[in-house]
Amino acid sequence: MGKVILEFDSIEEQDDIQSALNGYKWKLAMWDLDQLLRSTEKYDKSLVKPHGSEIATEIEYQIAERLRSEIREILSGYGLILD
């Protein structure tokens, strides 16, 4: 297994340090969001309803589908892959 060394020169770069260290957490958060939208899209479960047991409306389905597509397009623009 290879090594990766991140080097920061000063305390002013603290935000950059945190961003570098939290990259995996961001990926997990995006994955969770994608899976919630997928649930609405695939299983017709509404994420907006209080108990999540009602069928999604057509507009909720379309929004979930569109948001998943947009998320993947944005990530792709940064050279990132969610799956």
N, CA, C and O of each residue as an XYZ file, in Angstrom:
332
protein
N       0.845     -1.186      0.000
C       0.000      0.000      0.000
C       0.885      1.242      0.000
O       1.860      1.320      0.747
N       0.542      2.198     -0.834
C       1.327      3.424     -0.945
C       1.027      4.411      0.157
O       0.037      4.281      0.878
N       1.879      5.381      0.279
C       1.706      6.454      1.260
C       1.346      7.745      0.551
O       1.790      8.012     -0.566
N       0.533      8.534      1.226
C       0.207      9.874      0.761
C       0.537     10.817      1.906
O       0.100     10.611      3.038
N       1.291     11.827      1.613
C       1.671     12.799      2.636
C       1.065     14.144      2.258
O       1.300     14.668      1.169
N       0.284     14.688      3.176
C      -0.292     16.024      2.996
C       0.532     16.990      3.830
O       0.758     16.764      5.019
N       0.967     18.045      3.211
C       1.818     19.001      3.904
C       1.189     20.386      3.832
O       0.840     20.871      2.756
N       1.050     21.012      4.996
C       0.501     22.355      5.080
C       1.500     23.220      5.827
O       2.094     22.785      6.814
N       1.682     24.436      5.358
C       2.750     25.287      5.874
C       2.393     26.119      7.104
O       3.283     26.502      7.863
N       1.116     26.404      7.312
C       0.812     27.312      8.410
C      -0.563     27.043      9.001
O      -1.372     26.310      8.433
N      -0.802     27.641     10.132
C      -2.077     27.501     10.824
C      -3.209     28.138     10.020
O      -4.371     27.768     10.187
N      -2.874     29.098      9.146
C      -3.886     29.744      8.316
C      -4.532     28.752      7.347
O      -5.617     29.002      6.822
N      -3.868     27.650      7.122
C      -4.393     26.635      6.207
C      -5.234     25.582      6.929
O      -5.471     24.500      6.393
N      -5.679     25.897      8.136
C      -6.435     24.940      8.941
C      -7.699     24.452      8.221
O      -8.026     23.268      8.300
N      -8.409     25.338      7.527
C      -9.599     24.917      6.781
C      -9.229     23.923      5.688
O      -9.957     22.960      5.448
N      -8.093     24.156      5.020
C      -7.634     23.228      3.990
C      -7.303     21.866      4.594
O      -7.582     20.829      3.994
N      -6.710     21.877      5.778
C      -6.379     20.632      6.471
C      -7.652     19.852      6.769
O      -7.735     18.656      6.491
N      -8.646     20.537      7.338
C      -9.909     19.872      7.667
C     -10.594     19.334      6.425
O     -11.141     18.231      6.453
N     -10.574     20.087      5.342
C     -11.177     19.624      4.095
C     -10.481     18.365      3.596
O     -11.135     17.420      3.154
N      -9.167     18.355      3.668
C      -8.415     17.179      3.217
C      -8.723     15.961      4.075
O      -8.851     14.850      3.561
N      -8.840     16.168      5.365
C      -9.100     15.053      6.282
C     -10.549     14.568      6.230
O     -10.821     13.405      6.529
N     -11.473     15.440      5.856
C     -12.897     15.083      5.861
C     -13.428     14.652      4.501
O     -14.637     14.476      4.353
N     -12.580     14.481      3.521
C     -13.020     14.101      2.182
C     -13.892     12.855      2.174
O     -14.919     12.819      1.496
N     -13.496     11.844      2.914
C     -14.267     10.598      2.941
C     -15.641     10.807      3.567
O     -16.620     10.199      3.135
N     -15.715     11.670      4.588
C     -17.009     11.970      5.217
C     -17.946     12.646      4.225
O     -19.147     12.379      4.214
N     -17.386     13.532      3.384
C     -18.201     14.183      2.359
C     -18.747     13.152      1.386
O     -19.910     13.217      0.985
N     -17.908     12.204      1.010
C     -18.362     11.158      0.095
C     -19.485     10.340      0.734
O     -20.477     10.035      0.072
N     -19.341      9.987      1.998
C     -20.387      9.229      2.688
C     -21.687     10.026      2.779
O     -22.772      9.469      2.609
N     -21.580     11.311      3.042
C     -22.770     12.154      3.127
C     -23.489     12.222      1.779
O     -24.716     12.141      1.720
N     -22.720     12.372      0.696
C     -23.320     12.405     -0.641
C     -23.960     11.056     -0.980
O     -25.024     11.006     -1.596
N     -23.308      9.970     -0.575
C     -23.852      8.633     -0.795
C     -25.199      8.489     -0.076
O     -26.161      7.980     -0.651
N     -25.263      8.939      1.180
C     -26.512      8.860      1.946
C     -27.619      9.666      1.266
O     -28.753      9.199      1.160
N     -27.292     10.862      0.810
C     -28.264     11.695      0.108
C     -28.743     11.001     -1.161
O     -29.942     10.960     -1.437
N     -27.813     10.461     -1.926
C     -28.164      9.756     -3.152
C     -29.090      8.568     -2.854
O     -30.044      8.325     -3.592
N     -28.813      7.844     -1.793
C     -29.638      6.689     -1.450
C     -31.049      7.091     -1.011
O     -32.013      6.385     -1.303
N     -31.170      8.213     -0.318
C     -32.503      8.719      0.043
C     -33.299      9.073     -1.211
O     -34.480      8.744     -1.320
N     -32.642      9.743     -2.150
C     -33.319     10.094     -3.401
C     -33.649      8.835     -4.206
O     -34.705      8.754     -4.833
N     -32.754      7.866     -4.186
C     -32.978      6.601     -4.893
C     -34.197      5.881     -4.324
O     -34.977      5.282     -5.064
N     -34.352      5.945     -3.009
C     -35.496      5.313     -2.356
C     -36.805      5.879     -2.885
O     -37.750      5.132     -3.141
N     -36.862      7.186     -3.047
C     -38.058      7.820     -3.600
C     -38.246      7.396     -5.048
O     -39.357      7.083     -5.477
N     -37.163      7.389     -5.786
C     -37.214      7.085     -7.213
C     -37.554      5.610     -7.476
O     -38.389      5.307     -8.329
N     -36.921      4.718     -6.760
C     -37.063      3.288     -7.050
C     -38.254      2.647     -6.348
O     -38.970      1.839     -6.940
N     -38.459      3.003     -5.105
C     -39.481      2.329     -4.314
C     -40.739      3.158     -4.091
O     -41.643      2.742     -3.367
N     -40.794      4.336     -4.717
C     -41.949      5.223     -4.602
C     -42.270      5.598     -3.160
O     -43.433      5.806     -2.816
N     -41.264      5.685     -2.331
C     -41.466      6.141     -0.955
C     -41.129      7.621     -0.894
O     -40.064      8.044     -1.344
N     -42.021      8.389     -0.347
C     -41.780      9.827     -0.259
C     -40.864     10.143      0.908
O     -41.062      9.643      2.016
N     -39.874     10.963      0.663
C     -38.975     11.387      1.722
C     -39.507     12.616      2.450
O     -38.980     13.009      3.491
N     -40.535     13.207      1.905
C     -41.071     14.436      2.465
C     -42.125     14.144      3.532
O     -42.312     14.939      4.452
N     -42.806     13.024      3.415
C     -43.868     12.680      4.350
C     -43.282     12.334      5.719
O     -42.169     11.814      5.799
N     -44.012     12.616      6.788
C     -43.484     12.420      8.140
C     -43.020     10.992      8.438
O     -42.001     10.800      9.101
N     -43.749     10.006      7.962
C     -43.411      8.628      8.319
C     -42.805      7.853      7.158
O     -42.459      6.683      7.321
N     -42.668      8.471      5.996
C     -42.032      7.828      4.867
C     -42.791      6.638      4.316
O     -42.230      5.845      3.560
N     -44.061      6.500      4.683
C     -44.796      5.314      4.267
C     -45.760      5.575      3.113
O     -46.339      4.645      2.552
N     -45.923      6.836      2.771
C     -46.847      7.162      1.687
C     -46.137      7.103      0.343
O     -44.923      7.284      0.259
N     -46.902      6.852     -0.693
C     -46.365      6.812     -2.053
C     -45.964      8.225     -2.477
O     -46.672      9.194     -2.203
N     -44.831      8.322     -3.143
C     -44.374      9.622     -3.637
C     -45.288     10.106     -4.755
O     -45.793      9.313     -5.549
N     -45.489     11.408     -4.804
C     -46.257     11.982     -5.899
C     -45.375     11.985     -7.147
O     -44.164     11.787     -7.059
N     -45.982     12.207     -8.289
C     -45.224     12.239     -9.542
C     -44.171     13.349     -9.504
O     -43.059     13.160     -9.996
N     -44.507     14.486     -8.933
C     -43.545     15.595     -8.871
C     -42.385     15.242     -7.940
O     -41.240     15.585     -8.236
N     -42.657     14.563     -6.820
C     -41.586     14.138     -5.914
C     -40.657     13.147     -6.626
O     -39.436     13.214     -6.486
N     -41.242     12.249     -7.372
C     -40.460     11.283     -8.138
C     -39.555     12.007     -9.143
O     -38.368     11.701     -9.252
N     -40.124     12.959     -9.868
C     -39.357     13.696    -10.876
C     -38.238     14.511    -10.232
O     -37.133     14.594    -10.769
N     -38.530     15.111     -9.081
C     -37.511     15.897     -8.386
C     -36.380     14.993     -7.915
O     -35.209     15.334     -8.079
N     -36.712     13.848     -7.335
C     -35.685     12.905     -6.881
C     -34.814     12.459     -8.045
O     -33.589     12.412     -7.928
N     -35.439     12.135     -9.159
C     -34.710     11.700    -10.349
C     -33.777     12.804    -10.852
O     -32.621     12.548    -11.190
N     -34.289     14.017    -10.897
C     -33.506     15.160    -11.377
C     -32.340     15.478    -10.453
O     -31.230     15.740    -10.914
N     -32.596     15.453     -9.139
C     -31.535     15.746     -8.186
C     -30.423     14.702     -8.237
O     -29.245     15.053     -8.170
N     -30.780     13.433     -8.355
C     -29.757     12.382     -8.473
C     -28.900     12.620     -9.714
O     -27.678     12.480     -9.672
N     -29.545     12.974    -10.803
C     -28.828     13.235    -12.043
C     -27.893     14.438    -11.887
O     -26.740     14.393    -12.317
N     -28.385     15.491    -11.283
C     -27.580     16.705    -11.083
C     -26.387     16.439    -10.161
O     -25.281     16.911    -10.423
N     -26.610     15.688     -9.092
C     -25.527     15.357     -8.172
C     -24.416     14.629     -8.918
O     -23.239     14.961     -8.780
N     -24.804     13.635     -9.709
C     -23.807     12.851    -10.449
C     -23.089     13.711    -11.493
O     -21.893     13.534    -11.723
N     -23.802     14.627    -12.117
C     -23.176     15.509    -13.105
C     -22.174     16.454    -12.442
O     -21.082     16.671    -12.966
N     -22.543     17.008    -11.302
C     -21.642     17.904    -10.567
C     -20.395     17.147    -10.123
O     -19.276     17.623    -10.315
N     -20.584     15.976     -9.534
C     -19.442     15.184     -9.101
C     -18.542     14.818    -10.274
O     -17.317     14.853    -10.157
N     -19.143     14.473    -11.391
C     -18.383     14.125    -12.573
C     -17.537     15.307    -13.045
O     -16.409     15.126    -13.504
N     -18.082     16.505    -12.933
C     -17.353     17.717    -13.311
C     -16.100     17.921    -12.475
O     -15.154     18.571    -12.920
N     -16.088     17.368    -11.264
C     -14.924     17.441    -10.397
C     -14.057     16.187    -10.498
O     -13.078     16.032     -9.769
N     -14.437     15.293    -11.420
C     -13.673     14.054    -11.582
C     -13.926     13.058    -10.476
O     -13.087     12.198    -10.209
N     -15.092     13.163     -9.818
C     -15.424     12.279     -8.700
C     -16.480     11.257     -9.123
O     -17.340     11.538     -9.957
N     -16.396     10.086     -8.536
C     -17.369      9.028     -8.801
C     -17.996      8.622     -7.484
O     -17.274      8.350     -6.525
N     -19.305      8.573     -7.407
C     -20.005      8.257     -6.176
C     -20.018      6.763     -5.881
O     -19.850      6.350     -4.734
N     -20.215      5.966     -6.902
C     -20.320      4.517     -6.689
C     -18.981      3.852     -6.522
O     -18.914      2.637     -6.335
